[in-house]
Amino acid sequence: MSTATSASERDFGVSGAPTRELRTKHAHAGIAMAVATFAMAAAAGIQAVMYLSEFGVNARTDGLFVGFALYAVFGVFSQSIRVTSVPLLVGRRPRVSPRQFAYALGFVAVAVIIVTGPFAEILAGVLAPGLAGDGRATAEQALPILGGAMVLQLFAAGGATLLAVQDRFLRVAVAYAVGAVAGLAAYLALVGLTDELSLGWSMLAMAVVTCAIMLTGVSRAGLATPSTNAGRGQRILAITGLIFARTAVYLVFNSLYLVTLAFTSNFEAGDATVLSYAYLFASYLVAGTGFALGMSRIADMRRGALADWKTMATDTVPPGFRYSMLLVAPALAGLVAAGAPLIGELFPDSLSSADAGTLRVFGALLIPWTVAALLVNLMLPVMFAMGKARLVNAVAPALLVLQIAATAAGAALAGAEGAVGAAFIAPACFAAALVVLGAPGEVRRLAAELAWDGLRFLASAAVCFGMAAALGAALANGLASSFIAAAVGTILYLAALLFLAPRQVKLLSRSLWNRG
């Protein structure tokens, strides 16, 4: 019996179902990546609050967040390389060597530098056609800074990919967490010197630290040794095309937000900034749950794909979606019921009552987008592990066309709110298609399980935080009311979980305790 076969049976069992050891490893790896992602989210959240307090909501902040949106989209694209490239790097005879992988990323990095540097003016006009004057100028100034950060994050993601293949998730998590802290420190040091661009310089500092730690880990793990078949010229270009083609769907999927932002920039000044805050919150929830779980499982799914690929989606997606919704539902409900009003009360000079109301509305409108994005990020690793990358990427152009059409219609009907409200349509259609393609013969079972989990957690969170908001409004006004809504809503939801999902709470607590 070969080593590969033995490893497959050890992880997936002779029946093809994941073993207890593999589930435990996935839980620990997923938690490590989730903790790192939420550390980044916490640092980003602190910076966002300080940025809001310092600069408010205006045309210049709209310009900064246009550039930041591209950085965020490319950041997710870079992270997605960890999902799409793993199948090329694992196995007894990998299709791509580590050095070839590095060369391929270098080609992408050169393209990023060119687009965000010499062509920054043109790019700013494409990303936000509704911006002019100070807003456009700020976007043009921010793009070269954020372009450098994008390149460093790309190489950091490449290092994380190589480390993940060897199950070195702790090193990856540490790199991202320490980088997040470094970015926050840089923001505090530079905010008085670089004005609205301070957030861009903060991202660059974070990328420098993250990349340095990641590549040091790669070197110490012996993954950076010279390769005798690294190849040159056409071979490296072919590998670059292969990696980019496999990751195109992630790039297109996350670029859908740029479509929403571009349409939103055509309305009131400041709407693009408010949307960026709402999207930042929702996207980090997706990254810290569904995307983190998908990344932690892709290598093992690929190794065991031949064990029983027909049940891979039903074995891996529902548990991941369940744990994701357990955390995401109360976070979204909390933002709508208490978070947006609380921010408005804390920073009345920076965020007007109208802007706080817009943040609340945008947060609510992004709930269906968040659910759809979770499903997409959990299903895509399954599709890649099953060898269906070409099929998945083939639908990417249609996905973008659908998003543009839906957003244009929503904007025409209801302005900025309509554009944001339509953001979920293309992702939801894509998620449904992935379920059909990834679970042949099990579509009804999988769809029913996912629908039940989504509805019960969302409904529970809505009821708990809705009751809490009503109680807060009855007992107090202003800041006190928001604090009551947040505290009581959290307590009610935690109590509800003991009845709603006792097994999930127990396993999650046990995994966190063992990891500590």
N, C-alpha and C positions, 0 to 999 in steps of 0.2 A: 504494500500500500504506500502511495507516495506521501511526502510530507504535506503537500497542499491538501490532499484528500483528508488526511488526519486532522489538519487544522480546521478544515471545513466542518467535519463531523464533531470536533470538539466544541466549536462555536455554535453550530446549528443543529447538532444531533443527527442521528441517522434518519429521522423523519423529516428533517428540513426545518423544524421549528427552532427558534432561538433558545439556547440553553439558559439556565439560571445564571451561570457565570458570565455569559455574554450580556444578558440583561443588566447585571450588576455593573459590568464595565461600561455599558452604554449610559447607565444612570450617573456613574461617577464622572465620565468624560463629559456628558451633557451638562452636569452641574458645574464642572470646572469652567466650561466655555460660557455657560449662562452667568456665572459669578463674574467672570471677566467682562462680559458684555454689559452687565448691569453696573459694574464699576465704571466702565466707559460712559454709560448712560447717566450715572450719578454725576460724574465730572462734567459731562456735557450739560446736564440740567442745571448745575450750579452756575456754569458759565452763561447759560441762556438767561437765567434769572438776573445775574449781575449785568449782563449785556442789556437786557430790557430796562433795568433800573438806570443804567448809565445813559443809554441812547434813545430809549423809547421806541415808538413805532412811526416811521416816516419813510420818505423816498430813498434816503441814503441806506437805511437798514434794509429796505427792499432790495437795493442793489447788492449789498453784501450777501444776503440770503439767496439771491439768484446764483452767485458763484458757489455758495456753500451747498446749494442743492445739487449742482454738478459734482462737487466733491463727495457728497453723501452717496449719490448714485454710483459713482465710480468706486467708492469704498465698498459698497455691497457687491459690485461686479468683481472687485479684487478678492473679496472673501469667497465669492462663488467659485473662483478658480480652485479653491480647496475641495469643492464638491466634484467639479467636472473633471479635474485633472488626476485625481486619485486613481481612477481605473487605469490610467495610462502609466502609473508609477508603481503599481503593485503587481504581484504575480511572479512566477519563476522566470519569465522572460518579459520584463516591462518594455512597453513600446517606446518609452522616452526615458533617458537618463537624467539625473539631477542637473548635470551641467547643460544639457540641451534645454531643459526646462528653464534654467536661468537665462540662457541666450534668448529664448523666445520671449520671456518677459521684458528683456532689454529692448526688443523691437517695439513692443507696445509702449514702453516708457518714452522712447524717442518721439513717437507719435503724439503722446500726451503733452510733452514739453512744447512741441511745435504748435499744437492747436491752442493751448492756453497761454502761450507767449506771444509770438508774432501775430497770431490771428485772434487775440483776445477781444479786440474791438468788434470784429465780425461775430464772434461767438456770443458776446453779450447781447447783441441785437437779435440773434436767433433765439436765445434762451428766454428773453423777456422783451418782446416787441413793444409792450406797453410802457416801458420805462424810458425816461428822457432826462436830460440835465444832470443833476447831482446823482440821481439813482443810476443812470447809465455809466457815469464816470466811476462811481464806486465799484460797480460790477467789473469794469475793465481793469481797475487797479487790483481787485481781489483775485482775479483769475490766475495770474502768474504765480502768486504766492500759494494758492491752493493747488495749482498744477504741480509744484514741487512736492507738496504734501501727498498728492495722489500717487506720484511716482514712488515715493518712499513706502507708502502703504501697500503698493503693488508688490514691491520686493519683500515687505514684511509678510504679506499673505503667501508669497511663494515659499518663504522659509517656514511658515506655519504649515503649509501643505506637506513639505518633506518631513517635518517633525510629527505631524499627525499620522503619517503612514506608519511610523514606528510607535504610535500610541503615546507620544510625549506631549500630552495635552496640558499638563501642568505648566510646562515651560511656555507654551503658547499663551495660556491664561495669564501667567505672570507678566509676560511681555506687554500684552494689551492693557492690563491693569496699571502697571507702572507707567506706561506711556500716557495713559489718561491723567494720572496725577501730575506728570511732567507738563502736560498741556495746560492743566489748570494753573499750575505755578507760573507758566509763561504768560498766561493771560493776565494774572494779577500784576506781573512785573511790567507788562507792556501797555496795559489799557490806557494809561495816561499819556503815552507817547505816540500811539498809532491810531487812536480814535476808533472809528467803526471797523477798521481793518484788523483790530486786535484779535478778533475771533479767528481770522485767517492765519495770522502768525502763531496763534495757539495751536491750531491744527498742524502746522508745519513742525513745531517743537514736539508735539506728541508723536508725529510720524518718525522724526529723527530717533527718538528714544526707543520706540517700539521696534523699528527696523534694526537698530543696533543690537538690542537684546535678542531678537529673533535670529539674526544671522550669526551671532556668537553661539547660540544654541546649535545651529546647523553645523558650524565648524567643530564644536566639541563632540557632536554626535558622529562625526566622521562622514557626514553627507556631502561635504564640499571637496572631496578628493578628486583629482583630475580624472577625466574620463578618456579612454583611448578611442572612443567612437563618438566624440562630441559632435563631429560634423561641422560643416561650414556651408555658407551660401544657401543653395536651394534646399538642403536638408533642414536647416534651421528655419527658413521661411515656411517650409511645409509644416513643421511642428508648430510654429506660431499660428499659422492658419488653422491647424487642427484644434489647438487649445482655444483660440478665439471663436471658432465655429461652434465648439461644444458649449461655450459659455455665452454665446450670443443671446440665448433666451433669457438669461439672467440680466444681461445688459438692457435688453428691450423691456423686460418686465419692470425693472426699477426705473427706467427712463419714462415710464408712463406718468410718473409724478411730475416730470418736467413739463409734460403736456398740460397737466392740471395747473401748474404754477404759471405757465406762459399765458393761459387764458385768464387766470385770476389777476395777473398784473395789469390787465386792461381796464380794471375797475378802480375802486378807491385806493388812494395811496395808503400804504400800511397793510392792506389785505394780504399781500405776498409775505410780509413778515409774520403776521398772525398765523397764516396757513403753515409757514415753515415751523413755527413752534408746535402746532398741533401735529404736523406730520413727523417732526423729530420725536415727539413722545410716542406716537403710534408705531413708527418704524423701529424704534429701539425695543419696544415690546415684542415685535415680530422677531427681531434679531436675537434677543435674549432668550427666546423660547423655541419657536419652530425652527429657525435657521440654525441655532446652536445645536439642537437635537439632530437635525439633518446632517450637519458637519461631523458630529461625533460618531455617526453610524455608517457613513458612506463606505469606508474602507472595509469594514466587516461585512456589510451587505454585498459588496463586490466580491469578496473572497467566498462568500457563501451563496452567490447568485445561482450557481448551478445546483445547489442543494434542493431548493423548491421555489423557484422564482414566481410561480403562480400565486403563492400565498404571501409573498414578501410585503405587499401593500397592506394586507389585512393584519399581518403580524406586527408591523412597525408603525404605521401611520396613526391608527386610533389611539394607542397609548400616548404618543407624542402630542397629538391634538388635544387629548384630554388634559394632560398636565399643562399645556400651553394655555388653554382656555381657563383653567383653574386660576391662573395668575393674571391673564390678560383681561378677563371680564371685569373684575373689581377695579383694576387700574383705569380702564376706560370709563366705567360708571363713576368712579371717584373724580376723574377730570371734569366730567360734565356736571355732576352734582355739587362738587365742592372745590375742585382745583382751579377752574377758570375764575369763579367769583373770588376765591381766596387771593389769587394773583392780582386781580383788579383792586382788591382792598389793600393789599400790601404796597402796591405801586400805582396809586391813583394819578400821580403826575406823569407816569410813563405809559400807562395803559388806561385809556379812558373807559368809562362804563360801556360805551358802544363797542370799543375794541374787545373788552372782556366778554361781552355778549357774543361777539363774532367768534372769539376763541371757543366759547361754549358750543356754539352752533357747528363750527368746523369739527370740533372734537366728536360731537354726536354723529355728524355725517361720515366721519372716517371709521366708524365702528364696523359697518359691513365690509369696507375695504380691508380692515385689519384681519377679520375672520378669513376672507378670501386669500389674503397674502399668507396667512399661517398655513392654510391647506396647500398652497402652491409650493411653499418652502419645505413642507414635509413630503410632498409627492415627488418633487423633482429629483431628489437623491435616489428614490426608488427607481425612477425611470432611467437614470444614468447607470445605476447598478445593473439593471436589466438589459443594458445595451441599446436603449431606445433614444439615444441622444439625437440622432439625425431626425427622427420623427418629431421629437419635441421642438427642436430648433426650426423645423419647417413651418411651424405655425406662428413663429415670432412676428413676421411682417403683418400677418392678418391681425394679430393682437394689437399692434401699434395703430393700424388703420381704424380698428374698432374703438380704441381709446380716443383718438382724435375726433371721430364722428360723434361719439357719445358726449364728450366734453363740450364740443361745439354746440350740440343740441341743448345740453343742460345750461350752458352760459346764455344762450339765446332766450331760453325760457325763464330763467331765474337768476341771472347775473352770476356773481361770484359763488353764491350758495349753490346754484345749479351746477356750476363747473365742479365744485368739490363733491357734491352729492353724486355726480355721475362717475366719480373715480373708481367705484367698486365694480362697475359693469364688466369691463374687459377682464379684470382679475377673476371675477366670479365665473365667467364663461370659461376661462382658462383652467381654473380649478376643477370645474365639472368635467372638462375634457380629459384632464389628467386622471381623474378617478375612473373614468370609463376605459381609458387606455391602459392604466396601470393595474387594474383589478378585473381582468376578463373572467366572467362567470360569477363574480362576487360583487358586482356593482350595487345591487339593491341592498345587500347586507352592509357593505361599507358605507354607502350613502346614509342609510338609516342610523347606523351607529354614530357617524359624524354629526348628523343633524340633531340627534338626541343630546349628545354631549354639548354641542354649541348652544342649543336652546336652553338647556337646564342651567348652565353656568351664567349665560347672559341674563336670563330671566331672574335668577336668584340675585345677581349683582344689582340689577335694575330695581328690584323690590327693596332690597336692603338699603341701598343708597338713596332711593326715592323717599322711603320712610324717614331716613336720617335727615335729608334735606328739608322735608316738611317739619320735622321736629325742631331743627335748627332755626327755621324761619319763625316758628311759633314762640320759641323761647328767647330769641335774641335778634339783633340786627348786625349788619356789617361783618366785621372780622370774626366776632364771636360766633355768629351764625354759621359761617363757613367752617370754622374749627369744629363745631359740634357735628355738623354734617359729615365731615371727614372721619372724625373719631368714632361716632356712633355707627356709621356705615361700615367701617372696617370691622368693628366688633360684631355687628350683626352677621356680616358675611362669613367671618371666621366661625361663628357659632353654627351657621347654616351648613358649612362644609362638613362638620362632624356628622351630619345626617345625609348630606348630598353626596359626599365622596369620601367616606371614612378610609377605604383602602388606599386611595391615592395620597391622602394626607399622611397616613402612617408610613407608606413607602418613601414619600418625599422627605419626611422628617428623618427617617432612618438613614437615607442616602446622605443627607446633609450632615448628620451626626458622624457617620463613618468617614466622610470626607474630611471633617474637622479633626 
